[in-house]
Amino acid sequence: MIDLQLENVTKNFGGNRAVNNVTFRVEGAELIGLIGPNGAGKTTLVNMMSGMLRPSSGTIHLNGKRIDGLKPFQVANAGLGRTFQVTRALRRMTVMENMLVPALAMNPSANRNMLEEKVHDVLEFLTISHLTNEYGRALSGGQQKLLELARLLMLDPAVIILDEPFAGVHPRLQETIYGYIDRVHNEGKAIILISHDMGAVFELSKRLLVLDFGTLIADGLPGEVKNDPIVIEAYLGADEEDE
């Protein structure tokens, strides 16, 4: 059972409050969209959840274990993995080597042959098995997005945060990412999806969280959130009200 709890999570940068007393809970294999205008605090919130930043106050628990303040690799070990808006492929390593790095970092004694078999399965699912021996520096932006998703699968986290997975991706590759999301969700993973592609967010998400100026202003079903006047004013725009 997946249980991720954020209680009154706040982050201050000097006199600026980027995230303001955010509280929500993820129970089980939920598929949640996290949206908000630029500067709403989404990335800061995710950075705290993944160990990149320490909250100024508040707590984050995953399956009963407090993870706020842990280092990123410790958070990953606890079962929460994430992608980044800007991909970070290891440019001088092959795709195979890129895939093995996180798996071996988590379990140095793992069987290399079994890991390589898993790499081939994951790359084939993501339609990039033909790139197995290509170097990271040779990949297109979309291919690097898929590689980042593939590396995440090697970690097998219980909670997956996808930060702008569709940005700069060809529509055909976007369909592959849709398939990835469906697969990992059906395998019992919780997914938090951050995207400015509102069509994708509303199509994929079963629940929406909306941040505005660091404050959680909505948490509910996509249809309800979309028609919330506060959300329309803060993020979606008046034109969305007529759809």
Biotite code that builds the C-alpha atoms (Angstrom):
import biotite.structure as struc

atoms = struc.array([
    struc.Atom([0.000, 0.000, 0.000], chain_id="A", res_id=1, res_name="MET", atom_name="CA", element="C"),
    struc.Atom([1.374, 3.402, -1.008], chain_id="A", res_id=2, res_name="ILE", atom_name="CA", element="C"),
    struc.Atom([0.924, 6.213, 1.484], chain_id="A", res_id=3, res_name="ASP", atom_name="CA", element="C"),
    struc.Atom([2.604, 9.559, 0.779], chain_id="A", res_id=4, res_name="LEU", atom_name="CA", element="C"),
    struc.Atom([1.705, 12.358, 3.183], chain_id="A", res_id=5, res_name="GLN", atom_name="CA", element="C"),
    struc.Atom([2.675, 16.019, 3.088], chain_id="A", res_id=6, res_name="LEU", atom_name="CA", element="C"),
    struc.Atom([1.771, 18.046, 6.170], chain_id="A", res_id=7, res_name="GLU", atom_name="CA", element="C"),
    struc.Atom([2.031, 21.859, 6.159], chain_id="A", res_id=8, res_name="ASN", atom_name="CA", element="C"),
    struc.Atom([5.089, 21.786, 3.890], chain_id="A", res_id=9, res_name="VAL", atom_name="CA", element="C"),
    struc.Atom([6.583, 25.263, 3.541], chain_id="A", res_id=10, res_name="THR", atom_name="CA", element="C"),
    struc.Atom([9.687, 26.610, 1.811], chain_id="A", res_id=11, res_name="LYS", atom_name="CA", element="C"),
    struc.Atom([11.087, 30.104, 2.284], chain_id="A", res_id=12, res_name="ASN", atom_name="CA", element="C"),
    struc.Atom([13.878, 31.669, 0.275], chain_id="A", res_id=13, res_name="PHE", atom_name="CA", element="C"),
    struc.Atom([14.903, 34.677, 2.304], chain_id="A", res_id=14, res_name="GLY", atom_name="CA", element="C"),
    struc.Atom([11.782, 36.787, 2.620], chain_id="A", res_id=15, res_name="GLY", atom_name="CA", element="C"),
    struc.Atom([9.973, 34.974, -0.195], chain_id="A", res_id=16, res_name="ASN", atom_name="CA", element="C"),
    struc.Atom([7.646, 32.053, 0.506], chain_id="A", res_id=17, res_name="ARG", atom_name="CA", element="C"),
    struc.Atom([7.741, 29.697, -2.497], chain_id="A", res_id=18, res_name="ALA", atom_name="CA", element="C"),
    struc.Atom([5.560, 26.963, -0.963], chain_id="A", res_id=19, res_name="VAL", atom_name="CA", element="C"),
    struc.Atom([2.980, 27.784, 1.684], chain_id="A", res_id=20, res_name="ASN", atom_name="CA", element="C"),
    struc.Atom([1.685, 25.141, 4.125], chain_id="A", res_id=21, res_name="ASN", atom_name="CA", element="C"),
    struc.Atom([0.884, 22.513, 1.489], chain_id="A", res_id=22, res_name="VAL", atom_name="CA", element="C"),
    struc.Atom([-0.934, 19.449, 2.789], chain_id="A", res_id=23, res_name="THR", atom_name="CA", element="C"),
    struc.Atom([-2.150, 16.496, 0.742], chain_id="A", res_id=24, res_name="PHE", atom_name="CA", element="C"),
    struc.Atom([-2.051, 12.706, 0.772], chain_id="A", res_id=25, res_name="ARG", atom_name="CA", element="C"),
    struc.Atom([-1.495, 10.098, -1.947], chain_id="A", res_id=26, res_name="VAL", atom_name="CA", element="C"),
    struc.Atom([-3.067, 6.755, -1.074], chain_id="A", res_id=27, res_name="GLU", atom_name="CA", element="C"),
    struc.Atom([-2.466, 3.778, -3.317], chain_id="A", res_id=28, res_name="GLY", atom_name="CA", element="C"),
    struc.Atom([-1.835, 3.833, -7.068], chain_id="A", res_id=29, res_name="ALA", atom_name="CA", element="C"),
    struc.Atom([-3.263, 7.267, -7.755], chain_id="A", res_id=30, res_name="GLU", atom_name="CA", element="C"),
    struc.Atom([-2.595, 9.163, -10.972], chain_id="A", res_id=31, res_name="LEU", atom_name="CA", element="C"),
    struc.Atom([-2.442, 12.815, -9.993], chain_id="A", res_id=32, res_name="ILE", atom_name="CA", element="C"),
    struc.Atom([-1.874, 15.938, -12.038], chain_id="A", res_id=33, res_name="GLY", atom_name="CA", element="C"),
    struc.Atom([-0.044, 18.828, -10.364], chain_id="A", res_id=34, res_name="LEU", atom_name="CA", element="C"),
    struc.Atom([-0.647, 22.085, -12.185], chain_id="A", res_id=35, res_name="ILE", atom_name="CA", element="C"),
    struc.Atom([-0.257, 25.809, -11.660], chain_id="A", res_id=36, res_name="GLY", atom_name="CA", element="C"),
    struc.Atom([1.050, 28.896, -13.443], chain_id="A", res_id=37, res_name="PRO", atom_name="CA", element="C"),
    struc.Atom([4.751, 29.568, -13.839], chain_id="A", res_id=38, res_name="ASN", atom_name="CA", element="C"),
    struc.Atom([6.234, 30.447, -10.466], chain_id="A", res_id=39, res_name="GLY", atom_name="CA", element="C"),
    struc.Atom([3.458, 28.670, -8.549], chain_id="A", res_id=40, res_name="ALA", atom_name="CA", element="C"),
    struc.Atom([5.959, 26.560, -6.605], chain_id="A", res_id=41, res_name="GLY", atom_name="CA", element="C"),
    struc.Atom([5.538, 23.202, -8.361], chain_id="A", res_id=42, res_name="LYS", atom_name="CA", element="C"),
    struc.Atom([9.235, 22.529, -8.907], chain_id="A", res_id=43, res_name="THR", atom_name="CA", element="C"),
    struc.Atom([10.127, 23.718, -5.410], chain_id="A", res_id=44, res_name="THR", atom_name="CA", element="C"),
    struc.Atom([7.531, 21.331, -3.968], chain_id="A", res_id=45, res_name="LEU", atom_name="CA", element="C"),
    struc.Atom([8.843, 18.409, -6.023], chain_id="A", res_id=46, res_name="VAL", atom_name="CA", element="C"),
    struc.Atom([12.419, 19.260, -5.053], chain_id="A", res_id=47, res_name="ASN", atom_name="CA", element="C"),
    struc.Atom([11.425, 18.954, -1.398], chain_id="A", res_id=48, res_name="MET", atom_name="CA", element="C"),
    struc.Atom([9.613, 15.679, -1.989], chain_id="A", res_id=49, res_name="MET", atom_name="CA", element="C"),
    struc.Atom([12.630, 14.193, -3.774], chain_id="A", res_id=50, res_name="SER", atom_name="CA", element="C"),
    struc.Atom([15.300, 15.401, -1.341], chain_id="A", res_id=51, res_name="GLY", atom_name="CA", element="C"),
    struc.Atom([16.770, 18.166, -3.497], chain_id="A", res_id=52, res_name="MET", atom_name="CA", element="C"),
    struc.Atom([15.615, 20.775, -0.975], chain_id="A", res_id=53, res_name="LEU", atom_name="CA", element="C"),
    struc.Atom([14.841, 20.664, 2.732], chain_id="A", res_id=54, res_name="ARG", atom_name="CA", element="C"),
    struc.Atom([11.497, 22.188, 3.793], chain_id="A", res_id=55, res_name="PRO", atom_name="CA", element="C"),
    struc.Atom([11.597, 25.255, 6.007], chain_id="A", res_id=56, res_name="SER", atom_name="CA", element="C"),
    struc.Atom([8.817, 23.602, 7.996], chain_id="A", res_id=57, res_name="SER", atom_name="CA", element="C"),
    struc.Atom([6.352, 20.741, 7.709], chain_id="A", res_id=58, res_name="GLY", atom_name="CA", element="C"),
    struc.Atom([6.850, 17.020, 7.163], chain_id="A", res_id=59, res_name="THR", atom_name="CA", element="C"),
    struc.Atom([6.810, 14.473, 4.331], chain_id="A", res_id=60, res_name="ILE", atom_name="CA", element="C"),
    struc.Atom([6.238, 10.777, 5.057], chain_id="A", res_id=61, res_name="HIS", atom_name="CA", element="C"),
    struc.Atom([6.315, 7.836, 2.655], chain_id="A", res_id=62, res_name="LEU", atom_name="CA", element="C"),
    struc.Atom([4.802, 4.610, 3.968], chain_id="A", res_id=63, res_name="ASN", atom_name="CA", element="C"),
    struc.Atom([5.326, 5.735, 7.537], chain_id="A", res_id=64, res_name="GLY", atom_name="CA", element="C"),
    struc.Atom([8.944, 6.850, 7.049], chain_id="A", res_id=65, res_name="LYS", atom_name="CA", element="C"),
    struc.Atom([9.825, 10.518, 7.282], chain_id="A", res_id=66, res_name="ARG", atom_name="CA", element="C"),
    struc.Atom([11.697, 11.490, 4.117], chain_id="A", res_id=67, res_name="ILE", atom_name="CA", element="C"),
    struc.Atom([11.921, 15.278, 4.279], chain_id="A", res_id=68, res_name="ASP", atom_name="CA", element="C"),
    struc.Atom([15.533, 16.197, 4.882], chain_id="A", res_id=69, res_name="GLY", atom_name="CA", element="C"),
    struc.Atom([16.876, 12.934, 3.460], chain_id="A", res_id=70, res_name="LEU", atom_name="CA", element="C"),
    struc.Atom([19.370, 13.044, 0.599], chain_id="A", res_id=71, res_name="LYS", atom_name="CA", element="C"),
    struc.Atom([18.020, 12.311, -2.896], chain_id="A", res_id=72, res_name="PRO", atom_name="CA", element="C"),
    struc.Atom([19.508, 8.799, -3.053], chain_id="A", res_id=73, res_name="PHE", atom_name="CA", element="C"),
    struc.Atom([17.933, 8.023, 0.331], chain_id="A", res_id=74, res_name="GLN", atom_name="CA", element="C"),
    struc.Atom([14.548, 9.215, -0.899], chain_id="A", res_id=75, res_name="VAL", atom_name="CA", element="C"),
    struc.Atom([14.978, 7.004, -3.988], chain_id="A", res_id=76, res_name="ALA", atom_name="CA", element="C"),
    struc.Atom([15.813, 4.078, -1.713], chain_id="A", res_id=77, res_name="ASN", atom_name="CA", element="C"),
    struc.Atom([12.642, 4.805, 0.249], chain_id="A", res_id=78, res_name="ALA", atom_name="CA", element="C"),
    struc.Atom([10.602, 4.412, -2.946], chain_id="A", res_id=79, res_name="GLY", atom_name="CA", element="C"),
    struc.Atom([10.126, 7.839, -4.548], chain_id="A", res_id=80, res_name="LEU", atom_name="CA", element="C"),
    struc.Atom([11.657, 8.554, -7.956], chain_id="A", res_id=81, res_name="GLY", atom_name="CA", element="C"),
    struc.Atom([11.417, 11.533, -10.284], chain_id="A", res_id=82, res_name="ARG", atom_name="CA", element="C"),
    struc.Atom([12.338, 12.933, -13.661], chain_id="A", res_id=83, res_name="THR", atom_name="CA", element="C"),
    struc.Atom([13.499, 16.487, -14.386], chain_id="A", res_id=84, res_name="PHE", atom_name="CA", element="C"),
    struc.Atom([12.324, 19.206, -16.764], chain_id="A", res_id=85, res_name="GLN", atom_name="CA", element="C"),
    struc.Atom([15.821, 19.219, -18.274], chain_id="A", res_id=86, res_name="VAL", atom_name="CA", element="C"),
    struc.Atom([17.073, 15.721, -19.073], chain_id="A", res_id=87, res_name="THR", atom_name="CA", element="C"),
    struc.Atom([20.386, 14.583, -17.616], chain_id="A", res_id=88, res_name="ARG", atom_name="CA", element="C"),
    struc.Atom([21.694, 11.731, -19.752], chain_id="A", res_id=89, res_name="ALA", atom_name="CA", element="C"),
    struc.Atom([25.280, 10.689, -19.041], chain_id="A", res_id=90, res_name="LEU", atom_name="CA", element="C"),
    struc.Atom([26.681, 11.880, -22.342], chain_id="A", res_id=91, res_name="ARG", atom_name="CA", element="C"),
    struc.Atom([29.848, 9.762, -22.440], chain_id="A", res_id=92, res_name="ARG", atom_name="CA", element="C"),
    struc.Atom([28.048, 6.544, -21.561], chain_id="A", res_id=93, res_name="MET", atom_name="CA", element="C"),
    struc.Atom([25.952, 4.325, -23.790], chain_id="A", res_id=94, res_name="THR", atom_name="CA", element="C"),
    struc.Atom([22.237, 3.943, -23.257], chain_id="A", res_id=95, res_name="VAL", atom_name="CA", element="C"),
    struc.Atom([22.894, 0.521, -21.703], chain_id="A", res_id=96, res_name="MET", atom_name="CA", element="C"),
    struc.Atom([25.419, 2.034, -19.289], chain_id="A", res_id=97, res_name="GLU", atom_name="CA", element="C"),
    struc.Atom([23.048, 4.906, -18.476], chain_id="A", res_id=98, res_name="ASN", atom_name="CA", element="C"),
    struc.Atom([20.434, 2.327, -17.547], chain_id="A", res_id=99, res_name="MET", atom_name="CA", element="C"),
    struc.Atom([22.760, 0.239, -15.390], chain_id="A", res_id=100, res_name="LEU", atom_name="CA", element="C"),
    struc.Atom([24.056, 3.170, -13.315], chain_id="A", res_id=101, res_name="VAL", atom_name="CA", element="C"),
    struc.Atom([20.935, 3.721, -11.164], chain_id="A", res_id=102, res_name="PRO", atom_name="CA", element="C"),
    struc.Atom([20.247, 0.000, -10.789], chain_id="A", res_id=103, res_name="ALA", atom_name="CA", element="C"),
    struc.Atom([23.794, -0.778, -9.640], chain_id="A", res_id=104, res_name="LEU", atom_name="CA", element="C"),
    struc.Atom([23.888, 2.300, -7.425], chain_id="A", res_id=105, res_name="ALA", atom_name="CA", element="C"),
    struc.Atom([20.834, 0.990, -5.602], chain_id="A", res_id=106, res_name="MET", atom_name="CA", element="C"),
    struc.Atom([22.097, -2.588, -5.471], chain_id="A", res_id=107, res_name="ASN", atom_name="CA", element="C"),
    struc.Atom([25.832, -3.004, -6.232], chain_id="A", res_id=108, res_name="PRO", atom_name="CA", element="C"),
    struc.Atom([25.644, -6.782, -5.772], chain_id="A", res_id=109, res_name="SER", atom_name="CA", element="C"),
    struc.Atom([22.829, -7.253, -8.303], chain_id="A", res_id=110, res_name="ALA", atom_name="CA", element="C"),
    struc.Atom([23.296, -9.852, -11.023], chain_id="A", res_id=111, res_name="ASN", atom_name="CA", element="C"),
    struc.Atom([24.647, -8.012, -14.091], chain_id="A", res_id=112, res_name="ARG", atom_name="CA", element="C"),
    struc.Atom([23.092, -10.426, -16.618], chain_id="A", res_id=113, res_name="ASN", atom_name="CA", element="C"),
    struc.Atom([19.650, -10.085, -15.038], chain_id="A", res_id=114, res_name="MET", atom_name="CA", element="C"),
    struc.Atom([19.947, -6.329, -15.040], chain_id="A", res_id=115, res_name="LEU", atom_name="CA", element="C"),
    struc.Atom([20.919, -6.272, -18.700], chain_id="A", res_id=116, res_name="GLU", atom_name="CA", element="C"),
    struc.Atom([17.884, -8.411, -19.517], chain_id="A", res_id=117, res_name="GLU", atom_name="CA", element="C"),
    struc.Atom([15.700, -5.911, -17.695], chain_id="A", res_id=118, res_name="LYS", atom_name="CA", element="C"),
    struc.Atom([17.362, -3.069, -19.621], chain_id="A", res_id=119, res_name="VAL", atom_name="CA", element="C"),
    struc.Atom([16.496, -4.725, -22.931], chain_id="A", res_id=120, res_name="HIS", atom_name="CA", element="C"),
    struc.Atom([12.875, -5.280, -21.846], chain_id="A", res_id=121, res_name="ASP", atom_name="CA", element="C"),
    struc.Atom([12.447, -1.661, -20.730], chain_id="A", res_id=122, res_name="VAL", atom_name="CA", element="C"),
    struc.Atom([14.085, -0.194, -23.833], chain_id="A", res_id=123, res_name="LEU", atom_name="CA", element="C"),
    struc.Atom([11.955, -2.361, -26.095], chain_id="A", res_id=124, res_name="GLU", atom_name="CA", element="C"),
    struc.Atom([8.800, -1.250, -24.306], chain_id="A", res_id=125, res_name="PHE", atom_name="CA", element="C"),
    struc.Atom([9.813, 2.399, -24.805], chain_id="A", res_id=126, res_name="LEU", atom_name="CA", element="C"),
    struc.Atom([10.646, 1.740, -28.489], chain_id="A", res_id=127, res_name="THR", atom_name="CA", element="C"),
    struc.Atom([14.320, 2.725, -28.153], chain_id="A", res_id=128, res_name="ILE", atom_name="CA", element="C"),
    struc.Atom([15.989, -0.685, -28.041], chain_id="A", res_id=129, res_name="SER", atom_name="CA", element="C"),
    struc.Atom([17.805, 0.233, -31.282], chain_id="A", res_id=130, res_name="HIS", atom_name="CA", element="C"),
    struc.Atom([19.677, 2.875, -29.271], chain_id="A", res_id=131, res_name="LEU", atom_name="CA", element="C"),
    struc.Atom([21.135, 0.435, -26.716], chain_id="A", res_id=132, res_name="THR", atom_name="CA", element="C"),
    struc.Atom([24.746, 1.053, -27.765], chain_id="A", res_id=133, res_name="ASN", atom_name="CA", element="C"),
    struc.Atom([24.395, 4.730, -28.679], chain_id="A", res_id=134, res_name="GLU", atom_name="CA", element="C"),
    struc.Atom([26.078, 7.315, -26.482], chain_id="A", res_id=135, res_name="TYR", atom_name="CA", element="C"),
    struc.Atom([23.977, 9.728, -24.461], chain_id="A", res_id=136, res_name="GLY", atom_name="CA", element="C"),
    struc.Atom([25.342, 12.698, -26.377], chain_id="A", res_id=137, res_name="ARG", atom_name="CA", element="C"),
    struc.Atom([23.944, 11.279, -29.650], chain_id="A", res_id=138, res_name="ALA", atom_name="CA", element="C"),
    struc.Atom([20.326, 11.172, -28.491], chain_id="A", res_id=139, res_name="LEU", atom_name="CA", element="C"),
    struc.Atom([17.673, 13.683, -29.499], chain_id="A", res_id=140, res_name="SER", atom_name="CA", element="C"),
    struc.Atom([15.764, 15.595, -26.826], chain_id="A", res_id=141, res_name="GLY", atom_name="CA", element="C"),
    struc.Atom([12.797, 13.236, -27.112], chain_id="A", res_id=142, res_name="GLY", atom_name="CA", element="C"),
    struc.Atom([15.005, 10.163, -26.924], chain_id="A", res_id=143, res_name="GLN", atom_name="CA", element="C"),
    struc.Atom([16.658, 11.556, -23.798], chain_id="A", res_id=144, res_name="GLN", atom_name="CA", element="C"),
    struc.Atom([13.198, 11.963, -22.247], chain_id="A", res_id=145, res_name="LYS", atom_name="CA", element="C"),
    struc.Atom([12.498, 8.297, -22.939], chain_id="A", res_id=146, res_name="LEU", atom_name="CA", element="C"),
    struc.Atom([15.890, 7.303, -21.542], chain_id="A", res_id=147, res_name="LEU", atom_name="CA", element="C"),
    struc.Atom([15.134, 9.190, -18.338], chain_id="A", res_id=148, res_name="GLU", atom_name="CA", element="C"),
    struc.Atom([11.839, 7.314, -18.014], chain_id="A", res_id=149, res_name="LEU", atom_name="CA", element="C"),
    struc.Atom([13.676, 4.059, -18.667], chain_id="A", res_id=150, res_name="ALA", atom_name="CA", element="C"),
    struc.Atom([16.220, 4.755, -15.935], chain_id="A", res_id=151, res_name="ARG", atom_name="CA", element="C"),
    struc.Atom([13.359, 5.436, -13.550], chain_id="A", res_id=152, res_name="LEU", atom_name="CA", element="C"),
    struc.Atom([11.861, 2.037, -14.316], chain_id="A", res_id=153, res_name="LEU", atom_name="CA", element="C"),
    struc.Atom([15.179, 0.443, -13.363], chain_id="A", res_id=154, res_name="MET", atom_name="CA", element="C"),
    struc.Atom([14.715, 1.839, -9.843], chain_id="A", res_id=155, res_name="LEU", atom_name="CA", element="C"),
    struc.Atom([11.178, 0.435, -9.540], chain_id="A", res_id=156, res_name="ASP", atom_name="CA", element="C"),
    struc.Atom([9.910, 3.246, -7.251], chain_id="A", res_id=157, res_name="PRO", atom_name="CA", element="C"),
    struc.Atom([6.478, 3.097, -5.630], chain_id="A", res_id=158, res_name="ALA", atom_name="CA", element="C"),
    struc.Atom([5.873, 6.800, -6.310], chain_id="A", res_id=159, res_name="VAL", atom_name="CA", element="C"),
    struc.Atom([6.915, 8.390, -9.602], chain_id="A", res_id=160, res_name="ILE", atom_name="CA", element="C"),
    struc.Atom([6.994, 12.143, -10.220], chain_id="A", res_id=161, res_name="ILE", atom_name="CA", element="C"),
    struc.Atom([7.124, 13.140, -13.886], chain_id="A", res_id=162, res_name="LEU", atom_name="CA", element="C"),
    struc.Atom([8.209, 16.756, -14.346], chain_id="A", res_id=163, res_name="ASP", atom_name="CA", element="C"),
    struc.Atom([7.164, 18.048, -17.795], chain_id="A", res_id=164, res_name="GLU", atom_name="CA", element="C"),
    struc.Atom([7.577, 14.674, -19.568], chain_id="A", res_id=165, res_name="PRO", atom_name="CA", element="C"),
    struc.Atom([6.014, 15.985, -22.804], chain_id="A", res_id=166, res_name="PHE", atom_name="CA", element="C"),
    struc.Atom([8.082, 19.163, -23.182], chain_id="A", res_id=167, res_name="ALA", atom_name="CA", element="C"),
    struc.Atom([9.809, 19.240, -26.573], chain_id="A", res_id=168, res_name="GLY", atom_name="CA", element="C"),
    struc.Atom([8.663, 15.713, -27.426], chain_id="A", res_id=169, res_name="VAL", atom_name="CA", element="C"),
    struc.Atom([7.429, 14.682, -30.888], chain_id="A", res_id=170, res_name="HIS", atom_name="CA", element="C"),
    struc.Atom([3.720, 13.672, -30.864], chain_id="A", res_id=171, res_name="PRO", atom_name="CA", element="C"),
    struc.Atom([4.651, 10.078, -31.761], chain_id="A", res_id=172, res_name="ARG", atom_name="CA", element="C"),
    struc.Atom([6.998, 9.856, -28.778], chain_id="A", res_id=173, res_name="LEU", atom_name="CA", element="C"),
    struc.Atom([4.334, 11.480, -26.635], chain_id="A", res_id=174, res_name="GLN", atom_name="CA", element="C"),
    struc.Atom([2.108, 8.488, -27.348], chain_id="A", res_id=175, res_name="GLU", atom_name="CA", element="C"),
    struc.Atom([4.925, 6.254, -26.087], chain_id="A", res_id=176, res_name="THR", atom_name="CA", element="C"),
    struc.Atom([5.050, 8.263, -22.869], chain_id="A", res_id=177, res_name="ILE", atom_name="CA", element="C"),
    struc.Atom([1.276, 7.875, -22.532], chain_id="A", res_id=178, res_name="TYR", atom_name="CA", element="C"),
    struc.Atom([1.839, 4.123, -22.763], chain_id="A", res_id=179, res_name="GLY", atom_name="CA", element="C"),
    struc.Atom([4.572, 4.328, -20.142], chain_id="A", res_id=180, res_name="TYR", atom_name="CA", element="C"),
    struc.Atom([2.245, 6.142, -17.755], chain_id="A", res_id=181, res_name="ILE", atom_name="CA", element="C"),
    struc.Atom([-0.538, 3.599, -18.307], chain_id="A", res_id=182, res_name="ASP", atom_name="CA", element="C"),
    struc.Atom([1.857, 0.698, -17.759], chain_id="A", res_id=183, res_name="ARG", atom_name="CA", element="C"),
    struc.Atom([3.431, 1.866, -14.526], chain_id="A", res_id=184, res_name="VAL", atom_name="CA", element="C"),
    struc.Atom([0.069, 2.999, -13.171], chain_id="A", res_id=185, res_name="HIS", atom_name="CA", element="C"),
    struc.Atom([-1.455, -0.404, -13.926], chain_id="A", res_id=186, res_name="ASN", atom_name="CA", element="C"),
    struc.Atom([1.490, -2.029, -12.151], chain_id="A", res_id=187, res_name="GLU", atom_name="CA", element="C"),
    struc.Atom([0.338, -0.344, -8.951], chain_id="A", res_id=188, res_name="GLY", atom_name="CA", element="C"),
    struc.Atom([2.573, 2.733, -8.931], chain_id="A", res_id=189, res_name="LYS", atom_name="CA", element="C"),
    struc.Atom([1.460, 6.178, -7.839], chain_id="A", res_id=190, res_name="ALA", atom_name="CA", element="C"),
    struc.Atom([2.193, 8.886, -10.411], chain_id="A", res_id=191, res_name="ILE", atom_name="CA", element="C"),
    struc.Atom([2.319, 12.647, -9.956], chain_id="A", res_id=192, res_name="ILE", atom_name="CA", element="C"),
    struc.Atom([2.319, 14.356, -13.357], chain_id="A", res_id=193, res_name="LEU", atom_name="CA", element="C"),
    struc.Atom([3.467, 17.951, -13.784], chain_id="A", res_id=194, res_name="ILE", atom_name="CA", element="C"),
    struc.Atom([2.810, 19.359, -17.230], chain_id="A", res_id=195, res_name="SER", atom_name="CA", element="C"),
    struc.Atom([1.770, 22.523, -19.038], chain_id="A", res_id=196, res_name="HIS", atom_name="CA", element="C"),
    struc.Atom([0.142, 20.277, -21.662], chain_id="A", res_id=197, res_name="ASP", atom_name="CA", element="C"),
    struc.Atom([-3.354, 20.664, -20.290], chain_id="A", res_id=198, res_name="MET", atom_name="CA", element="C"),
    struc.Atom([-4.831, 18.186, -22.771], chain_id="A", res_id=199, res_name="GLY", atom_name="CA", element="C"),
    struc.Atom([-2.503, 15.477, -21.470], chain_id="A", res_id=200, res_name="ALA", atom_name="CA", element="C"),
    struc.Atom([-3.117, 16.390, -17.832], chain_id="A", res_id=201, res_name="VAL", atom_name="CA", element="C"),
    struc.Atom([-6.899, 16.215, -18.144], chain_id="A", res_id=202, res_name="PHE", atom_name="CA", element="C"),
    struc.Atom([-6.800, 13.041, -20.218], chain_id="A", res_id=203, res_name="GLU", atom_name="CA", element="C"),
    struc.Atom([-4.449, 11.117, -17.935], chain_id="A", res_id=204, res_name="LEU", atom_name="CA", element="C"),
    struc.Atom([-5.102, 12.389, -14.420], chain_id="A", res_id=205, res_name="SER", atom_name="CA", element="C"),
    struc.Atom([-7.740, 10.989, -12.091], chain_id="A", res_id=206, res_name="LYS", atom_name="CA", element="C"),
    struc.Atom([-7.168, 13.766, -9.548], chain_id="A", res_id=207, res_name="ARG", atom_name="CA", element="C"),
    struc.Atom([-5.808, 17.289, -9.831], chain_id="A", res_id=208, res_name="LEU", atom_name="CA", element="C"),
    struc.Atom([-3.814, 19.430, -7.420], chain_id="A", res_id=209, res_name="LEU", atom_name="CA", element="C"),
    struc.Atom([-3.503, 23.133, -8.239], chain_id="A", res_id=210, res_name="VAL", atom_name="CA", element="C"),
    struc.Atom([-0.837, 25.448, -6.811], chain_id="A", res_id=211, res_name="LEU", atom_name="CA", element="C"),
    struc.Atom([-0.980, 29.220, -7.009], chain_id="A", res_id=212, res_name="ASP", atom_name="CA", element="C"),
    struc.Atom([1.673, 31.427, -5.369], chain_id="A", res_id=213, res_name="PHE", atom_name="CA", element="C"),
    struc.Atom([2.832, 28.382, -3.410], chain_id="A", res_id=214, res_name="GLY", atom_name="CA", element="C"),
    struc.Atom([-0.606, 27.634, -1.948], chain_id="A", res_id=215, res_name="THR", atom_name="CA", element="C"),
    struc.Atom([-2.710, 24.572, -2.754], chain_id="A", res_id=216, res_name="LEU", atom_name="CA", element="C"),
    struc.Atom([-5.955, 26.109, -4.013], chain_id="A", res_id=217, res_name="ILE", atom_name="CA", element="C"),
    struc.Atom([-7.695, 22.990, -5.345], chain_id="A", res_id=218, res_name="ALA", atom_name="CA", element="C"),
    struc.Atom([-7.627, 19.212, -4.889], chain_id="A", res_id=219, res_name="ASP", atom_name="CA", element="C"),
    struc.Atom([-10.265, 17.108, -6.597], chain_id="A", res_id=220, res_name="GLY", atom_name="CA", element="C"),
    struc.Atom([-11.577, 15.410, -9.706], chain_id="A", res_id=221, res_name="LEU", atom_name="CA", element="C"),
    struc.Atom([-10.338, 16.972, -12.975], chain_id="A", res_id=222, res_name="PRO", atom_name="CA", element="C"),
    struc.Atom([-13.825, 17.955, -14.133], chain_id="A", res_id=223, res_name="GLY", atom_name="CA", element="C"),
    struc.Atom([-14.592, 19.672, -10.851], chain_id="A", res_id=224, res_name="GLU", atom_name="CA", element="C"),
    struc.Atom([-11.237, 21.431, -10.683], chain_id="A", res_id=225, res_name="VAL", atom_name="CA", element="C"),
    struc.Atom([-11.497, 22.623, -14.266], chain_id="A", res_id=226, res_name="LYS", atom_name="CA", element="C"),
    struc.Atom([-14.760, 24.396, -13.478], chain_id="A", res_id=227, res_name="ASN", atom_name="CA", element="C"),
    struc.Atom([-13.622, 25.872, -10.165], chain_id="A", res_id=228, res_name="ASP", atom_name="CA", element="C"),
    struc.Atom([-13.760, 29.686, -10.544], chain_id="A", res_id=229, res_name="PRO", atom_name="CA", element="C"),
    struc.Atom([-10.674, 30.103, -8.348], chain_id="A", res_id=230, res_name="ILE", atom_name="CA", element="C"),
    struc.Atom([-8.673, 27.770, -10.598], chain_id="A", res_id=231, res_name="VAL", atom_name="CA", element="C"),
    struc.Atom([-9.969, 29.395, -13.757], chain_id="A", res_id=232, res_name="ILE", atom_name="CA", element="C"),
    struc.Atom([-8.874, 32.793, -12.505], chain_id="A", res_id=233, res_name="GLU", atom_name="CA", element="C"),
    struc.Atom([-5.491, 31.564, -11.278], chain_id="A", res_id=234, res_name="ALA", atom_name="CA", element="C"),
    struc.Atom([-4.401, 29.313, -14.096], chain_id="A", res_id=235, res_name="TYR", atom_name="CA", element="C"),
    struc.Atom([-6.715, 28.019, -16.789], chain_id="A", res_id=236, res_name="LEU", atom_name="CA", element="C"),
    struc.Atom([-8.004, 31.325, -18.092], chain_id="A", res_id=237, res_name="GLY", atom_name="CA", element="C"),
    struc.Atom([-11.491, 32.465, -18.866], chain_id="A", res_id=238, res_name="ALA", atom_name="CA", element="C"),
    struc.Atom([-11.491, 30.722, -22.271], chain_id="A", res_id=239, res_name="ASP", atom_name="CA", element="C"),
    struc.Atom([-11.374, 27.340, -20.549], chain_id="A", res_id=240, res_name="GLU", atom_name="CA", element="C"),
    struc.Atom([-14.628, 28.107, -18.764], chain_id="A", res_id=241, res_name="GLU", atom_name="CA", element="C"),
    struc.Atom([-16.549, 27.810, -22.020], chain_id="A", res_id=242, res_name="ASP", atom_name="CA", element="C"),
    struc.Atom([-15.155, 24.389, -23.016], chain_id="A", res_id=243, res_name="GLU", atom_name="CA", element="C"),
])
